[in-house]
Amino acid sequence: MQIYKTKAPIASRRSWFLSLIIVLLITVGVMILLQGLGLMLVPPIFNISLDEMLALFTSPSDFPNAKYAMYFVQGLGSGLSFIIASLIIAKLIDKADFGIEQQIDRFKFNGFLILLLIMFGSLLFNSLIIDWNANMHLPESMGKLEEFFKRTEDERMVMTKFLTDFENPFEFVVAVLVIGIFAGVGEELFFRGVVQPKMLIYTQNGHLAVWITAFIFSAIHIQFYGFFPRMLLGAIFGYLYLYSGSLFYPIIAHILNNTFTVVLLYLSKLGKIEFDIDQTGQVSLPYAIIGLFVLLLGMKVFKEKGKKYKLDEELEESL
């Protein structure tokens, strides 16, 4: 059901290794270039000198524009870089067509309502996976590795709390744009729009394509204590695309998932609710099980709705 029409030899199954190497090189190259560009533009835009750049990331609270500068670099180096890398790979390397008209046609309002049900179920069930993953312990022989993972997690959490400690509504809006919209569009265009269809070509199996892509999606975030819940989310996004043939579903689901967390943090800052981002186990086991049931039921209904669409080969012949 995915749409990634290409007949380029480099995109064929027999060229899978070379194709993946090219994807890796282009993506890393674009990310380095855009992050470098972002860092170069920070001094003139945010009035932070080059001498202060290192201190910006080690002691960001010392700079009044630190949050905006970091969101700027993050927006360029992650969200926008994935969009540009996807277009370069698809259009210049694979000579592929995303079939935007078909993807728009396949997006339906009733499908969107089912998507909301799926995301509600995943929110409840994934909280159980988050709690389990956050409290994992490696064998004693891997103690140094576990110590490294925990130290990295603590450092990441300090930065996350700084970036989401909103002082005014404008910081909240910027966070929604960068964390919610930019990340949602960029990562879904790359992982579900490019990588997953390529994995389908290589494996000839939709389920394998979804889970391999979800594994890569989670691994690239380099967060051991959040690996499995992120992989589950990636798989949910992948099935939304596999069953519907429209990237709009996983993009919207990704935006909703990220934005929901940002909204909770902002409401907590305003004192409207109690929410701590580094606390796990906030959903009880019965509710998590209900969430799994809702998730599976929603996916089943979503899959049945998607069966009415033509296969990609039939669509291509009808164009």
VOGU-732758 format. One record per atom (N, C-alpha, C): x negated, y negated, z negated; residue in three letters. Coordinates in steps of 0.05 Angstrom, whole numbers, padded with zeros to 5 digits, always signed. Each point is the difference from the previous one (the first is absolute). Layout:
N
XYZala...
END
This chain:
319
-00016+00024+00000met+00016-00024+00000met-00017-00025+00000met-00026+00003-00006gln-00017-00024+00000gln-00005-00010+00029gln-00006-00025+00003ile-00004-00012+00026ile-00029-00010+00002ile-00016+00013+00015tyr-00027-00009+00005tyr-00008+00013+00027tyr+00011-00012+00021lys-00004+00012+00027lys-00027-00007+00011lys-00016+00020+00004thr-00027-00004+00011thr-00008+00025+00016thr-00014-00004+00022lys-00012+00021+00016lys-00030-00003+00003lys-00011-00018-00016ala-00029-00005+00001ala-00015+00025-00009ala-00021+00008+00014pro-00016+00024-00008pro-00011-00001-00029pro-00007-00024-00009ile-00012-00003-00026ile+00021+00006-00022ile+00026-00002+00007ala+00021+00005-00020ala+00010+00029+00001ala-00012+00016+00017ser+00009+00028+00002ser-00010+00017-00023ser+00012+00023-00003arg-00007+00018-00022arg-00029+00009+00001arg-00010+00004+00024arg-00028+00010+00002arg-00021-00021-00008arg+00008-00025+00000ser-00018-00022-00008ser+00005-00010-00028ser+00012+00016-00017trp+00009-00009-00026trp-00023-00012-00017trp-00023+00014+00000phe-00022-00009-00017phe-00011-00027+00009phe-00005-00003+00026leu-00010-00025+00010leu+00020-00022-00004leu+00026+00006+00003ser+00021-00020-00003ser+00000-00010-00029ser-00002+00018-00019leu+00000-00008-00029leu-00024-00016-00007leu-00023+00007+00012ile-00024-00016-00005ile+00003-00029+00010ile+00012-00002+00024ile+00005-00027+00011ile+00020-00015-00017ile+00021+00013-00010val+00020-00013-00017val-00014-00010-00026val-00017+00017-00012leu-00014-00008-00024leu-00018-00024+00005leu-00016+00001+00021leu-00019-00022+00006leu+00015-00026+00006leu+00021+00001+00015ile+00015-00024+00007ile+00013-00012-00025ile+00012+00017-00016thr+00014-00009-00024thr-00019-00013-00020thr-00022+00014-00006val-00020-00010-00019val-00012-00026+00011val-00006+00000+00026gly-00012-00024+00012gly+00018-00024-00002gly+00026+00004+00006val+00019-00022-00001val+00003-00010-00029val+00001+00018-00019met+00002-00008-00028met-00024-00016-00010met-00024+00009+00008ile-00024-00014-00008ile+00000-00028+00012ile+00007-00002+00026leu-00001-00026+00014leu+00020-00019-00013leu+00025+00010-00005leu+00020-00018-00010leu-00005-00008-00030leu-00010+00019-00015gln-00007-00007-00028gln-00023-00019+00000gln-00019+00004+00018gly-00022-00019+00001gly+00009-00028+00009gly+00019+00000+00019leu+00011-00026+00008leu+00015-00013-00023leu+00015+00016-00015gly+00015-00011-00023gly-00019-00012-00020gly-00022+00014-00006leu-00019-00010-00020leu-00013-00026+00010leu-00005-00002+00026met-00012-00024+00012met+00019-00024-00002met+00026+00006+00002leu+00020-00022+00000leu+00008-00008-00028leu-00007+00016-00021val+00008-00007-00027val-00011-00026-00009val-00027-00006+00004pro-00011-00025-00010pro+00014-00025+00011pro+00004-00003+00027pro+00013-00024+00009pro+00029-00002-00006pro+00014+00023-00002ile+00029-00001-00004ile+00007-00003-00029ile-00014+00014-00018phe+00007+00000-00028phe-00020-00015-00018phe-00018-00015+00013asn-00018-00017-00015asn-00017+00016-00020asn-00010+00022+00009ile-00018+00017-00017ile-00026+00003+00015ile-00022-00009-00012ser-00026+00000+00014ser-00010+00028+00004ser-00019+00003+00018leu-00013+00027+00005leu-00013+00010-00025leu-00012-00018-00016asp-00014+00009-00024asp+00019+00011-00021asp+00025-00007+00003glu+00020+00009-00020glu+00016+00025+00009glu-00007+00010+00024met+00015+00022+00012met-00001+00026-00018met-00024+00006-00009leu-00003+00024-00017leu+00016-00003-00026leu-00002-00023-00012ala+00015-00005-00025ala+00030+00000+00005ala+00009-00006+00024leu+00028+00001+00006leu+00012+00027-00005leu-00015+00021+00007phe+00010+00028-00003phe-00007+00012-00027phe-00019-00011-00014thr-00007+00011-00026thr+00014-00015-00023thr+00004-00026+00004ser+00014-00016-00020ser+00021-00018+00014ser+00020+00012+00012pro+00019-00016+00016pro+00016-00021-00016pro+00003+00005-00026ser+00016-00019-00016ser-00013-00027-00003ser-00026-00002+00008asp-00014-00025-00002asp+00006-00019+00023asp+00015+00010+00020phe+00005-00016+00024phe+00030-00003+00004phe+00010-00024+00002pro+00029-00005+00002pro+00012+00012+00026pro-00015+00002+00021asn+00010+00011+00026asn-00007+00029+00004asn-00010+00013-00020ala-00010+00028+00003ala+00021+00019+00011ala+00024-00001-00010lys+00021+00018+00009lys+00006-00003+00029lys+00003-00026+00008tyr+00006-00005+00028tyr-00023+00009+00019tyr-00024-00004-00009ala-00024+00008+00015ala-00001+00030+00003ala+00006+00014-00021met+00000+00030+00001met+00022+00010+00017met+00024-00012-00003tyr+00022+00009+00018tyr-00006-00006+00029tyr-00014-00021+00005phe-00007-00007+00027phe-00019+00021+00012phe-00021+00007-00015val-00019+00020+00009val+00014+00027+00003val+00017+00007-00019gln+00014+00025+00001gln+00019+00002+00024gln+00014-00022+00005gly+00018-00001+00023gly-00014+00005+00026gly-00024-00013+00003leu-00015+00003+00024leu-00013+00028+00002leu-00012+00008-00023gly-00016+00024+00000gly+00015+00026-00002gly+00026-00001-00007ser+00015+00025-00001ser+00024-00001+00018ser+00020-00017-00006gly+00024+00000+00017gly-00005-00007+00029gly-00013-00023+00005leu-00004-00008+00028leu-00020+00018+00014leu-00020+00010-00015ser-00020+00018+00013ser+00013+00026+00010ser+00019+00011-00015phe+00013+00024+00009phe+00017-00005+00025phe+00013-00023+00001ile+00016-00007+00023ile-00018-00003+00025ile-00022-00014-00002ile-00018-00004+00022ile-00013+00026+00009ile-00009+00016-00020ala-00013+00026+00006ala+00020+00018+00015ala+00025+00000-00009ser+00021+00017+00012ser+00004-00008+00030ser+00001-00026+00005leu+00005-00009+00027leu-00024+00006+00018leu-00025-00003-00011ile-00024+00006+00016ile+00000+00030+00007ile+00005+00017-00019ile-00001+00029+00004ile+00022+00008+00020ile+00025-00009-00005ala+00022+00008+00017ala-00002-00011+00028ala-00005-00026+00002lys+00002-00013+00027lys-00026+00003+00016lys-00023-00003-00013leu-00025+00000+00015leu-00013+00028+00002leu+00003+00017-00020ile-00013+00026+00000ile+00019+00022+00010ile+00023+00002-00013asp+00019+00022+00007asp+00019-00008+00023asp+00001-00026+00007lys+00018-00009+00021lys+00029+00009-00006lys+00007-00003-00026ala+00026+00011-00009ala+00021-00021-00001ala+00025+00009+00001asp+00024-00017-00002asp+00015+00007-00025asp+00005-00019-00018phe+00016+00005-00024phe+00030+00003+00005phe+00009-00007+00024gly+00028+00002+00006gly+00017-00017-00018gly-00006-00026-00002ile+00013-00018-00018ile+00030-00001+00004ile+00009+00000+00026glu+00029-00001+00005glu+00014+00024-00012glu-00012+00024+00004gln+00013+00024-00012gln+00000+00000-00030gln-00022-00011-00011gln-00002-00001-00029gln+00021-00019-00012gln+00004-00022+00014ile+00021-00019-00009ile+00027+00013+00002ile+00005+00015+00023asp+00026+00013+00004asp+00005+00022-00021asp-00021+00012-00009arg+00004+00022-00019arg+00004-00009-00029arg-00005-00026-00005phe+00004-00010-00027phe+00030-00008-00003phe+00013+00013-00019lys+00029-00004-00004lys+00005-00009-00029lys+00022-00014-00004phe+00006-00010-00027phe+00006+00023-00019phe+00014+00020+00009asn+00006+00023-00018asn-00026+00015-00007asn-00019+00000+00018gly-00026+00011-00006gly-00015-00016-00021gly+00004-00026+00001phe-00012-00018-00020phe+00012+00006-00028phe+00026+00004-00001leu+00013+00006-00025leu-00010+00027-00012leu-00004+00020+00017ile-00011+00025-00009ile-00029-00004-00010ile-00015-00017+00014leu-00027-00007-00008leu-00001-00010-00028leu+00019-00018-00007leu+00002-00011-00027leu+00004+00022-00020leu+00017+00020+00007leu+00005+00022-00018leu-00026+00017-00004leu-00014+00004+00022ile-00025+00015-00001ile-00021-00014-00017ile-00003-00026+00003met-00019-00015-00016met+00007-00001-00029met+00026-00001-00006phe+00009+00001-00028phe-00008+00027-00013phe+00005+00022+00015gly-00007+00026-00010gly-00030+00003-00003gly-00015-00010+00019ser-00029+00002-00002ser-00012-00016-00023ser+00013-00023-00006leu-00008-00017-00022leu+00002+00016-00026leu+00022+00014-00004leu+00004+00015-00025leu-00019+00024-00001leu-00001+00016+00021phe-00016+00024+00000phe-00030-00006+00000phe-00008-00020+00015asn-00028-00006+00002asn-00012-00010-00027asn+00018-00010-00017ser-00010-00008-00026ser-00011+00023-00016ser+00012+00024+00004leu-00010+00024-00012leu-00028+00008+00011leu-00003-00003+00026ile-00026+00006+00012ile-00021-00021-00008ile+00008-00025-00003ile-00018-00021-00009ile-00010+00007-00028ile+00018+00008-00018asp-00008+00006-00027asp-00019+00024-00001asp+00007+00021+00015trp-00017+00024+00001trp-00028-00006+00011trp-00001-00015+00022asn-00026-00007+00013asn-00016-00018-00018asn+00013-00019-00013ala-00015-00019-00017ala-00012+00014-00025ala+00011+00022-00008asn-00010+00014-00024asn-00015+00026+00007asn-00009+00002+00025met-00015+00024+00008met-00028-00001-00013met-00010+00024-00006his-00027+00002-00011his-00016+00020+00016his-00024-00008+00009leu-00017+00018+00015leu-00015+00019-00018leu-00010+00022+00010pro-00016+00018-00016pro-00025-00014-00013pro-00009+00011-00022glu-00023-00013-00014glu-00024-00003+00018glu-00004+00019+00019ser-00023-00001+00018ser+00002-00024+00018ser+00023-00012+00003met+00004-00024+00017met+00005-00025-00017met-00011+00000-00024gly+00004-00021-00019gly-00010-00027+00010gly-00023-00001+00013lys-00011-00025+00010lys+00018-00011+00023lys+00010+00018+00016leu+00018-00008+00022leu+00026-00012-00011leu+00011+00013-00021glu+00024-00010-00013glu-00005-00027-00013glu-00023-00003-00012glu-00007-00026-00012glu-00001-00022+00021glu-00012+00007+00023phe-00001-00019+00023phe+00028-00008+00009phe+00017+00020+00004phe+00027-00005+00009phe+00015-00018-00020phe-00003+00005-00026lys+00014-00016-00020lys-00011-00029-00001lys-00026-00002+00003arg-00012-00027+00000arg+00010-00016+00024arg+00000+00013+00023thr+00010-00013+00025thr+00029-00008-00003thr+00016+00018-00012glu+00028-00005-00004glu+00005-00024-00019glu-00016-00001-00021asp+00002-00023-00019asp-00007-00026+00014asp-00021+00000+00016glu-00008-00025+00014glu+00022-00008+00020glu+00011+00019+00014arg+00022-00006+00019arg+00024-00011-00015arg+00006+00011-00023met+00023-00010-00015met-00003-00028-00010met-00025-00007-00009val-00006-00027-00008val+00005-00020+00022val-00009+00007+00024met+00004-00018+00023met+00030-00001+00008met+00013+00023-00001thr+00029+00001+00007thr+00016-00018-00019thr-00006+00002-00026lys+00014-00017-00020lys-00005-00029+00005lys-00025-00007+00007phe-00006-00028+00006phe+00016-00010+00023phe+00001+00015+00022leu+00014-00008+00024leu+00030-00001-00003leu+00011+00015-00019thr+00029+00001-00003thr+00009-00014-00026thr-00018-00016-00012asp+00008-00016-00023asp+00009-00027+00011asp+00024-00001+00011phe+00009-00023+00015phe+00005-00024-00018phe-00012-00023+00008glu+00003-00025-00016glu+00023-00017+00011glu+00008+00005+00025asn+00021-00016+00012asn+00013+00016+00022asn+00024-00009+00010pro+00014+00015+00021pro-00016+00003+00026pro-00017-00020+00006phe-00015+00001+00025phe-00020+00023+00000phe-00013+00005-00023glu-00017+00024-00002glu+00015+00026+00004glu+00024+00001-00010phe+00017+00023+00004phe+00007+00004+00030phe+00007-00021+00013val+00006+00002+00029val-00024+00009+00016val-00023-00011-00006val-00025+00008+00014val-00006+00030-00005val+00005+00009-00024ala-00004+00029-00007ala+00019+00017+00016ala+00025-00008+00003val+00019+00015+00015val-00009+00002+00030val-00009-00023+00010leu-00009+00000+00028leu-00024+00018+00005leu-00020-00001-00018val-00025+00015+00004val+00004+00029-00008val+00010+00005-00025ile+00002+00028-00010ile+00024+00014+00012ile+00022-00014+00003gly+00024+00013+00011gly+00001+00001+00030gly+00001-00023+00013ile+00005-00001+00029ile-00025+00007+00016ile-00022-00014-00005phe-00024+00005+00016phe-00010+00029-00002phe-00001+00009-00025ala-00009+00028-00005ala+00019+00020+00012ala+00026-00005-00003gly+00020+00018+00010gly-00001+00003+00030gly-00001-00023+00014val+00000+00001+00029val-00027+00011+00010val-00022-00010-00011gly-00026+00009+00010gly-00006+00029-00005gly+00005+00010-00024glu-00006+00028-00006glu+00019+00019+00014glu+00025-00007+00003glu+00018+00018+00015glu-00005+00000+00029glu-00007-00022+00012leu-00007-00001+00029leu-00024+00018+00005leu-00019-00001-00018phe-00025+00016+00003phe+00005+00029-00006phe+00009+00006-00024phe+00002+00028-00009phe+00023+00015+00013phe+00024-00011-00001arg+00022+00014+00012arg+00002-00005+00030arg-00007-00024+00009gly+00003-00007+00028gly-00022+00011+00018gly-00024+00003-00011val-00023+00010+00016val-00010+00027-00009val-00008+00001-00026val-00013+00024-00010val+00019+00024+00000val+00024-00003-00010gln+00019+00023-00001gln+00006+00011+00027gln+00007-00016+00020pro+00005+00012+00027pro-00025+00014+00011pro-00023-00010-00005lys-00025+00013+00009lys-00003+00027-00014lys+00006+00001-00026met-00001+00025-00014met+00020+00020+00010met+00023-00010+00009leu+00020+00018+00012leu-00010+00011+00027leu-00014-00016+00015ile-00012+00010+00025ile-00021+00021-00006ile-00016-00004-00021tyr-00022+00018-00006tyr+00010+00027-00012tyr+00020-00002-00018thr+00010+00024-00015thr+00024+00013+00013thr+00015-00015+00016gln+00025+00010+00011gln+00020+00008-00021gln-00002-00012-00023asn+00017+00006-00023asn+00007-00025-00015asn+00026-00007+00000gly+00009-00025-00012gly-00006-00002-00030gly+00004+00022-00014his-00005+00000-00029his-00030-00004-00006his-00017+00014+00014leu-00029-00003-00004leu-00008-00029+00007leu+00011-00011+00021ala-00007-00028+00008ala+00008-00019-00023ala+00023+00004-00012val+00009-00018-00021val-00018+00002-00025val-00006+00024-00008trp-00015+00004-00025trp-00030-00006+00003trp-00012+00005+00024ile-00028-00007+00004ile-00002-00030+00000ile+00018-00014+00014thr+00000-00029+00000thr+00004-00012-00028thr+00019+00012-00015ala+00005-00009-00028ala-00025+00004-00017ala-00015+00022+00005phe-00025+00004-00015phe-00020-00022+00006phe-00004-00006+00026ile-00019-00020+00008ile+00009-00028-00010ile+00026-00005+00001phe+00012-00025-00010phe-00007-00004-00029phe+00003+00021-00016ser-00006-00003-00029ser-00030-00001-00005ser-00015+00016+00014ala-00029+00001-00004ala-00014-00026+00006ala+00010-00014+00020ile-00013-00025+00008ile+00002-00022-00021ile+00019+00003-00018his+00004-00020-00022his-00020+00005-00023his-00014+00023+00001ile-00021+00006-00020ile+00009-00004-00028ile+00021+00014-00007gln+00012-00003-00027gln+00008+00028-00010gln-00018+00014-00014phe+00005+00028-00008phe+00025+00002-00017phe+00003-00018-00020tyr+00022+00002-00018tyr+00026-00011+00011tyr+00001-00005+00026gly+00025-00007+00013gly+00002+00015+00027gly-00017+00020+00003phe-00002+00014+00026phe+00026+00015+00007phe+00010+00016-00018phe+00023+00018+00007phe+00026-00016+00003phe+00007-00019-00017pro+00024-00015+00005pro-00001-00016+00026pro-00024-00010+00007arg-00003-00015+00025arg+00003+00019+00024arg-00011+00024-00003met+00002+00019+00022met+00030+00008+00004met+00015+00004-00022leu+00028+00006+00002leu+00015-00023+00015leu-00006-00024-00008leu+00012-00023+00014leu-00007+00000+00030leu-00025+00006+00006gly-00009+00001+00028gly+00016+00021+00015gly+00005+00023-00013ala+00015+00021+00013ala+00029-00008+00005ala+00012-00014-00020ile+00027-00010+00004ile+00001-00019+00023ile-00019-00019+00002phe-00001-00018+00022phe-00003+00015+00027phe-00017+00021-00001gly-00005+00016+00024gly+00025+00014+00009gly+00016+00012-00018tyr+00024+00014+00008tyr+00021-00019+00010tyr+00001-00024-00011leu+00019-00020+00010leu-00005-00006+00029leu-00026-00001+00008tyr-00007-00004+00028tyr+00005+00025+00017tyr-00009+00023-00011leu+00003+00025+00014leu+00029+00006+00007leu+00018-00005-00019tyr+00028+00007+00003tyr+00016-00021+00016tyr-00010-00024+00001ser+00016-00021+00013ser-00013-00010+00027ser-00026+00001+00002gly-00013-00011+00023gly-00002-00030+00000gly+00005-00012-00023ser-00001-00029-00002ser-00019-00008-00022ser-00021-00015+00007leu-00018-00010-00021leu+00012-00020-00019leu+00023-00011+00008phe+00013-00020-00017phe+00008+00012-00027phe+00007+00025-00001tyr+00007+00013-00025tyr-00023+00002-00020tyr-00023+00012+00008pro-00023+00000-00019pro-00011-00027-00007pro+00001-00019+00019ile-00010-00027-00005ile+00017-00013-00022ile+00027+00002+00003ile+00018-00012-00019ile-00003+00014-00027ile-00002+00027+00000ala-00003+00015-00025ala-00026-00008-00014ala-00021-00004+00014his-00026-00007-00011his+00002-00029-00012his+00012-00018+00014ile+00003-00027-00009ile+00017+00000-00026ile+00022+00015+00000leu+00018+00001-00023leu-00015+00011-00024leu-00015+00021+00004asn-00015+00013-00022asn-00020-00019-00013asn-00016-00013+00017asn-00020-00019-00010asn+00013-00025-00013asn+00020-00010+00014thr+00012-00025-00010thr+00015+00005-00026thr+00012+00023-00004phe+00014+00007-00024phe-00018-00002-00024phe-00025+00010+00002thr-00019-00002-00022thr-00007-00029-00006thr-00004-00016+00021val-00007-00028-00003val+00023-00015-00014val+00024+00006+00007val+00024-00012-00012val+00002+00007-00029val-00005+00026-00007leu+00001+00008-00028leu-00021-00015-00016leu-00024-00003+00011leu-00021-00015-00014leu+00007-00029-00004leu+00013-00012+00020tyr+00008-00028-00003tyr+00022-00004-00020tyr+00020+00018+00000leu+00021-00001-00020leu-00010+00005-00028leu-00021+00017-00002ser-00012+00005-00026ser-00015-00025-00010ser-00013-00014+00019lys-00014-00025-00007lys+00020-00021-00010lys+00024-00001+00012leu+00020-00019-00007leu+00014+00008-00026leu-00005+00024-00010gly+00012+00010-00024gly+00028+00011+00004gly+00008+00006+00025lys+00026+00011+00006lys+00002+00030-00006lys-00022+00014+00004ile-00001+00028-00005ile-00027+00007-00013ile-00002+00025-00010glu-00025+00010-00011glu-00012+00020+00020glu-00023-00007+00012phe-00012+00018+00019phe-00031-00004-00002phe-00014+00023-00003asp-00029+00000-00002asp-00010+00018+00022asp-00016-00012+00018ile-00009+00015+00024ile-00018+00023-00006ile-00014-00001-00023asp-00019+00022-00006asp+00012+00021-00019asp+00026-00002-00005gln+00014+00020-00016gln+00014+00020+00017gln-00004+00026-00006thr+00013+00021+00015thr+00021+00014-00018thr+00015+00018+00012gly+00020+00014-00016gly+00024-00017-00007gly+00006-00020+00017gln+00022-00018-00007gln+00027+00010+00009gln+00000+00023+00014val+00025+00014+00008val+00000+00027-00012val+00022+00008-00013ser+00002+00026-00014ser+00002+00022+00021ser-00006+00025-00009leu+00001+00023+00017leu+00027+00005+00013leu+00022-00002-00014pro+00026+00004+00013pro+00005-00020+00023pro-00007-00025-00004tyr+00003-00020+00021tyr-00018+00006+00024tyr-00024+00010-00006ala-00019+00006+00021ala+00011+00023+00017ala+00012+00020-00013ile+00012+00023+00014ile+00024-00010+00017ile+00016-00017-00011ile+00022-00012+00015ile-00011-00015+00025ile-00022-00014-00004gly-00013-00014+00022gly-00009+00018+00022gly-00011+00024-00008leu-00008+00020+00020leu+00024+00009+00016leu+00022+00005-00014phe+00024+00010+00014phe+00010-00022+00019phe+00001-00025-00008val+00008-00022+00017val-00018-00003+00024val-00026+00003-00005leu-00020-00002+00021leu+00004+00021+00021leu+00002+00025-00009leu+00004+00023+00019leu+00026-00002+00015leu+00022-00008-00014leu+00026-00003+00013leu-00001-00022+00021leu-00013-00023-00008gly-00002-00022+00019gly-00016+00008+00025gly-00022+00014-00004met-00016+00009+00023met+00016+00019+00018met+00015+00018-00012lys+00016+00019+00016lys+00020-00015+00017lys+00014-00019-00012val+00020-00016+00015val-00014-00017+00022val-00022-00011-00007phe-00016-00017+00019phe-00009+00017+00023phe-00009+00024-00005lys-00009+00018+00021lys+00023+00008+00018lys+00024+00005-00011glu+00023+00008+00016glu+00008-00024+00018glu-00001-00024-00011lys+00007-00024+00016lys-00019-00003+00024lys-00025+00008-00004gly-00020-00004+00021gly+00001+00021+00022gly+00014+00022-00004lys+00001+00021+00020lys+00014-00008+00026lys+00016-00021-00001lys+00015-00008+00024lys-00018-00013+00021lys-00024-00009-00008tyr-00017-00013+00019tyr-00014+00020+00019tyr-00006-00009+00024lys-00014+00016+00019lys-00029+00005-00009lys-00012+00021+00009leu-00028+00004-00004leu-00016-00020+00015leu-00024-00005-00008asp-00017-00020+00013asp-00003+00005+00030asp-00003+00026+00007glu-00004+00006+00028glu+00024-00008+00017glu+00024+00005-00011glu+00025-00008+00014glu+00002-00030+00002glu-00008-00013-00021leu+00001-00030+00000leu-00019-00011+00022leu-00024+00012+00001glu-00019-00009+00020glu+00010+00004+00028glu+00013+00022+00005glu+00010+00005+00027glu+00023-00018+00007glu+00014-00010-00020ser+00024-00017+00005ser-00007-00029+00004ser-00025-00008-00006leu-00008-00028+00001leu-00001-00009+00030leu
END
